[in-house]
């Protein structure tokens, strides 16, 4: 039951759902997610930590970059939710606007600020 609740609680915040939808498109660093969402870097990092602890998101270091990506689902609950979220909310106007921003995000430019 604890694992199930951890996954559900991780997705109880709209910004965490938005992060999942963004990471469905490509691996992203904190600066890119911050630029897309328009929220503070510590807040993005906090959301990523919660998503990571729930088994939905993982990261990989690449030199100076830390790239976040969706897992294949470390638990059956995480796998099921991630599989369903691939098909959910694509028609949501807010999600569609976020996805449109992705090609405009230049990680080198964003992280230099």
MIDOSE-1310 file (N, C-alpha, C; in nm, 2 decimals, decimal comma, always signed):
residues 113
xxxx	+0,08/-0,12/+0,00/+0,00/+0,00/+0,00/+0,09/+0,13/+0,00; +0,20/+0,13/+0,07/+0,29/+0,25/+0,08/+0,34/+0,29/-0,06; +0,38/+0,19/-0,14/+0,43/+0,22/-0,27/+0,33/+0,28/-0,36; +0,21/+0,22/-0,35/+0,10/+0,28/-0,43/+0,07/+0,42/-0,39
xxxx	+0,06/+0,45/-0,26/+0,03/+0,58/-0,22/+0,14/+0,68/-0,25; +0,26/+0,64/-0,25/+0,38/+0,72/-0,29/+0,36/+0,77/-0,43; +0,33/+0,68/-0,52/+0,31/+0,71/-0,66/+0,19/+0,81/-0,68; +0,08/+0,78/-0,62/-0,04/+0,86/-0,63/-0,01/+1,00/-0,57
xxxx	+0,06/+1,01/-0,46/+0,09/+1,14/-0,40/+0,18/+1,22/-0,49; +0,27/+1,15/-0,55/+0,37/+1,22/-0,64/+0,30/+1,29/-0,76; +0,19/+1,23/-0,80/+0,11/+1,29/-0,91/-0,01/+1,38/-0,86; -0,01/+1,41/-0,74/-0,12/+1,49/-0,68/-0,09/+1,64/-0,70
xxxx	+0,02/+1,68/-0,75/+0,06/+1,82/-0,78/+0,06/+1,85/-0,93; -0,01/+1,95/-0,97/-0,02/+1,98/-1,12/+0,12/+2,00/-1,18; +0,22/+2,07/-1,11/+0,35/+2,09/-1,17/+0,42/+1,95/-1,19; +0,40/+1,86/-1,10/+0,47/+1,73/-1,12/+0,41/+1,65/-1,24
xxxx	+0,28/+1,67/-1,26/+0,22/+1,61/-1,38/+0,27/+1,67/-1,50; +0,29/+1,80/-1,50/+0,35/+1,88/-1,61/+0,49/+1,83/-1,64; +0,57/+1,81/-1,53/+0,70/+1,76/-1,55/+0,70/+1,62/-1,62; +0,61/+1,54/-1,58/+0,60/+1,40/-1,64/+0,57/+1,42/-1,79
xxxx	+0,47/+1,51/-1,82/+0,44/+1,53/-1,96/+0,55/+1,59/-2,04; +0,63/+1,67/-1,98/+0,75/+1,73/-2,05/+0,85/+1,62/-2,08; +0,88/+1,54/-1,97/+0,98/+1,44/-1,99/+0,93/+1,32/-2,08; +0,81/+1,32/-2,11/+0,76/+1,22/-2,22/+0,82/+1,26/-2,35
xxxx	+0,85/+1,39/-2,37/+0,90/+1,44/-2,50/+1,05/+1,42/-2,51; +1,13/+1,44/-2,40/+1,27/+1,42/-2,41/+1,33/+1,44/-2,27; +1,46/+1,39/-2,25/+1,53/+1,42/-2,13/+1,55/+1,57/-2,11; +1,54/+1,61/-1,99/+1,56/+1,76/-1,97/+1,64/+1,78/-1,84
xxxx	+1,71/+1,89/-1,83/+1,77/+1,93/-1,71/+1,68/+2,02/-1,63; +1,72/+2,05/-1,51/+1,64/+2,14/-1,42/+1,61/+2,28/-1,48; +1,72/+2,33/-1,55/+1,70/+2,47/-1,61/+1,60/+2,47/-1,72; +1,59/+2,36/-1,80/+1,49/+2,35/-1,91/+1,35/+2,34/-1,85
xxxx	+1,34/+2,25/-1,74/+1,21/+2,24/-1,68/+1,17/+2,37/-1,62; +1,26/+2,44/-1,55/+1,23/+2,57/-1,49/+1,18/+2,67/-1,60; +1,25/+2,67/-1,71/+1,22/+2,76/-1,82/+1,08/+2,73/-1,88; +1,05/+2,60/-1,89/+0,92/+2,57/-1,94/+0,80/+2,60/-1,84
xxxx	+0,83/+2,57/-1,72/+0,72/+2,58/-1,62/+0,71/+2,72/-1,56; +0,82/+2,80/-1,56/+0,82/+2,93/-1,51/+0,81/+2,93/-1,36; +0,87/+2,83/-1,29/+0,88/+2,83/-1,15/+1,02/+2,82/-1,10; +1,05/+2,85/-0,98/+1,18/+2,86/-0,92/+1,26/+2,73/-0,93
xxxx	+1,39/+2,74/-0,95/+1,48/+2,62/-0,96/+1,46/+2,53/-0,83; +1,46/+2,58/-0,71/+1,45/+2,49/-0,59/+1,32/+2,42/-0,59; +1,21/+2,48/-0,65/+1,08/+2,42/-0,65/+1,08/+2,30/-0,75; +1,15/+2,33/-0,87/+1,16/+2,22/-0,97/+1,24/+2,10/-0,91
xxxx	+1,35/+2,13/-0,84/+1,43/+2,03/-0,78/+1,35/+1,95/-0,68; +1,27/+2,02/-0,60/+1,19/+1,95/-0,50/+1,09/+1,85/-0,57; +1,02/+1,90/-0,67/+0,93/+1,82/-0,74/+1,00/+1,70/-0,81; +1,12/+1,72/-0,86/+1,19/+1,61/-0,92/+1,23/+1,50/-0,82
xxxx	+1,27/+1,55/-0,70/+1,30/+1,45/-0,59/+1,18/+1,37/-0,55; +1,07/+1,43/-0,54/+0,94/+1,35/-0,51/+0,91/+1,25/-0,62; +0,93/+1,29/-0,75/+0,90/+1,20/-0,86/+1,00/+1,09/-0,86; +1,13/+1,12/-0,83/+1,23/+1,02/-0,82/+1,21/+0,92/-0,71
xxxx	+1,17/+0,97/-0,60/+1,14/+0,88/-0,48/+1,02/+0,79/-0,51; +0,93/+0,83/-0,59/+0,81/+0,75/-0,63/+0,84/+0,65/-0,74; +0,96/+0,66/-0,80/+1,00/+0,56/-0,90/+0,95/+0,60/-1,04; +0,91/+0,73/-1,06/+0,86/+0,77/-1,19/+0,97/+0,84/-1,27
xxxx	+1,06/+0,90/-1,21/+1,17/+0,97/-1,27/+1,31/+0,93/-1,22; +1,40/+0,93/-1,31/+1,54/+0,91/-1,27/+1,63/+1,01/-1,34; +1,76/+1,01/-1,30/+1,85/+1,10/-1,36/+1,98/+1,04/-1,40; +2,05/+1,10/-1,49/+2,18/+1,06/-1,53/+2,27/+1,18/-1,54
xxxx	+2,39/+1,17/-1,49/+2,49/+1,28/-1,50/+2,56/+1,26/-1,63; +2,58/+1,38/-1,70/+2,65/+1,38/-1,83/+2,74/+1,50/-1,82; +2,86/+1,48/-1,77/+2,95/+1,60/-1,75/+2,89/+1,69/-1,65; +2,87/+1,82/-1,69/+2,82/+1,91/-1,59/+2,66/+1,91/-1,59
xxxx	+2,60/+1,84/-1,68/+2,46/+1,83/-1,69/+2,40/+1,71/-1,61; +2,28/+1,73/-1,55/+2,21/+1,63/-1,49/+2,08/+1,62/-1,57; +2,06/+1,51/-1,64/+1,95/+1,49/-1,73/+1,84/+1,40/-1,65; +1,72/+1,45/-1,65/+1,61/+1,38/-1,59/+1,53/+1,31/-1,70
xxxx	+1,48/+1,19/-1,67/+1,40/+1,12/-1,77/+1,30/+1,03/-1,69; +1,20/+0,98/-1,77/+1,10/+0,89/-1,71/+1,16/+0,75/-1,70; +1,13/+0,68/-1,59/+1,17/+0,54/-1,58/+1,08/+0,45/-1,66; +1,11/+0,33/-1,66/+1,02/+0,23/-1,72/+0,92/+0,19/-1,62
xxxx	+0,93/+0,25/-1,50/+0,84/+0,21/-1,39/+0,91/+0,11/-1,30; +0,96/+0,16/-1,19/+1,03/+0,07/-1,10/+0,94/-0,02/-1,02; +0,81/+0,02/-1,02/+0,71/-0,07/-0,95/+0,59/-0,08/-1,05; +0,51/-0,18/-1,03/+0,39/-0,20/-1,12/+0,30/-0,07/-1,12
xxxx	+0,30/+0,00/-1,00/+0,21/+0,12/-1,00/+0,27/+0,23/-1,08; +0,40/+0,25/-1,07/+0,47/+0,35/-1,15/+0,46/+0,32/-1,30; +0,48/+0,19/-1,33/+0,47/+0,15/-1,47/+0,33/+0,18/-1,53; +0,23/+0,14/-1,45/+0,09/+0,15/-1,50/+0,06/+0,30/-1,52
xxxx	+0,09/+0,38/-1,42/+0,06/+0,52/-1,43/+0,13/+0,59/-1,55; +0,26/+0,56/-1,56/+0,34/+0,62/-1,67/+0,28/+0,57/-1,81; +0,24/+0,45/-1,82/+0,18/+0,40/-1,94/+0,05/+0,47/-1,98; -0,03/+0,49/-1,88/-0,15/+0,56/-1,90/-0,13/+0,71/-1,93
xxxx	-0,04/+0,77/-1,86/-0,02/+0,92/-1,88/+0,03/+0,95/-2,02; +0,09/+0,85/-2,09/+0,13/+0,87/-2,23/+0,01/+0,91/-2,32; -0,11/+0,87/-2,28/-0,23/+0,89/-2,36/-0,32/+0,99/-2,29; -0,29/+1,04/-2,17/-0,38/+1,13/-2,10/-0,32/+1,27/-2,12
xxxx	-0,41/+1,37/-2,12/-0,39/+1,51/-2,11/-0,32/+1,57/-2,23; -0,30/+1,50/-2,34/-0,24/+1,56/-2,46/-0,33/+1,66/-2,52; -0,46/+1,66/-2,50/-0,55/+1,76/-2,55/-0,57/+1,87/-2,45; -0,51/+1,87/-2,34/-0,52/+1,98/-2,24/-0,44/+2,10/-2,30
xxxx	-0,51/+2,22/-2,30/-0,44/+2,34/-2,36/-0,31/+2,38/-2,29; -0,31/+2,36/-2,16/-0,19/+2,40/-2,08/-0,07/+2,31/-2,11; -0,10/+2,18/-2,12/+0,00/+2,08/-2,16/+0,05/+2,10/-2,30; -0,04/+2,13/-2,39/-0,01/+2,16/-2,53/+0,09/+2,28/-2,54
xxxx	+0,06/+2,38/-2,46/+0,15/+2,50/-2,46/+0,29/+2,47/-2,41; +0,29/+2,39/-2,31/+0,42/+2,35/-2,25/+0,50/+2,27/-2,35; +0,44/+2,18/-2,42/+0,51/+2,09/-2,52/+0,56/+2,18/-2,63; +0,49/+2,28/-2,67/+0,53/+2,37/-2,78/+0,66/+2,45/-2,74
xxxx	+0,68/+2,47/-2,61/+0,79/+2,55/-2,56/+0,92/+2,47/-2,57; +0,91/+2,34/-2,58/+1,03/+2,25/-2,57/+1,14/+2,29/-2,68; +1,10/+2,30/-2,80/+1,21/+2,33/-2,90/+1,27/+2,47/-2,88; +1,20/+2,56/-2,81/+1,26/+2,69/-2,79/+1,35/+2,70/-2,67
xxxx	+1,36/+2,59/-2,59/+1,44/+2,59/-2,47/+1,59/+2,56/-2,50; +1,68/+2,65/-2,48/+1,82/+2,63/-2,51/+1,89/+2,62/-2,37; +1,92/+2,49/-2,34/+1,98/+2,46/-2,21/+2,10/+2,55/-2,18; +2,19/+2,57/-2,27/+2,31/+2,64/-2,25/+2,28/+2,79/-2,21
xxxx	+2,18/+2,84/-2,28/+2,13/+2,98/-2,25/+2,06/+2,99/-2,12; +1,97/+2,89/-2,09/+1,90/+2,89/-1,97/+1,98/+2,88/-1,84; +2,08/+2,79/-1,85/+2,17/+2,76/-1,74/+2,27/+2,86/-1,71; +2,29/+2,95/-1,80/+2,39/+3,06/-1,79/+2,34/+3,17/-1,70
x	+2,21/+3,18/-1,69/+2,15/+3,29/-1,61/+2,20/+3,29/-1,47
